[in-house]
Amino acid sequence: MMVAGGILALACIATFVTKGEGTPAPFDPPRKFVAVGPYKLVRNPMYIGGFVVLLGFGLCEQSYTILLFGVPWILLAHLFVILYEEPHLRATFGTPYDAYCRSVRRWLPRPFTAT
């Protein structure tokens, strides 16, 4: 789980650098709107990757404390997303971000359907 979560988080960083022309860091945010790679499936894959790393670490260490720490961690990440990140992205990228929010879920991918 730790490897999978780490790979997901690194894929998000690579996508920001190559497609967004920036980084996840606030001092060098992406200059272009990013809706490709992991961001095609969910709006917050980097947080999901971090959460999966944390869960994997808790399982590896057989630590209920670490596993329980994941609950407030993901709740705080959710509050950060809805109270700061989404309004900031909406103000920065406008209509494209609104359309993205309508088509891509925040935390869980939409079910795949056969066409």
C-alpha positions, 0 to 999 in steps of 0.5 A: 500500500505504501508503494502504491500510494507513493507512486500515486503521489509522485505521479501527481507531482510529475503531472504538475511539473510536466503539464501544469508547468509548476509544482504542488508547492504554494510558492510555485503552483501550476500555471496551467490547469491540470486535468490529466493523468491521475487528475482524470479520475479524481480531483484530489489524487495526491491526498489519496496517495498520502492517505494510502501511504499512511494506511500502509505504514499503519498496517506495516507497523501494526499500529492502531494509533497510526491507523486512527491518525488517518481519520483526522488526517483525511478529515482535515484534508477534506476541510482544506480542500473544500474551504481553501483549495477549491475556492482558490482554484475556482478563482484562478481557473474559472469556467474550466475548473467548474466544468472539471468539478462537474465531471470529476468527483472529489475523492472517488472515481465515477463508476466505469460503464461500458459504452 
